[in-house]
């Protein structure tokens, strides 16, 4: 019976963790962009040209 390759398993787990962190970072950036766009639209709506 072959021995388990713990280094490979550990590396795969680390890669999965990094991928998940990157996806989370992207979601946060998208959410921040949407909020800034909404705030910009609200500011534009609030200003009246006289």
FENZIFEN-V545421 format. One record per helix or strand of 3 or more residues. SS is the DSSP state (hx for helix, st for strand). FROM is the first residue (numbers start at 1). TO is the last residue. Records with the same first field share a line. If there is no record, write none. Layout:
BEGIN
SS->FROM-TO  FROM-TO
END
This chain:
BEGIN
hx->6-46
END
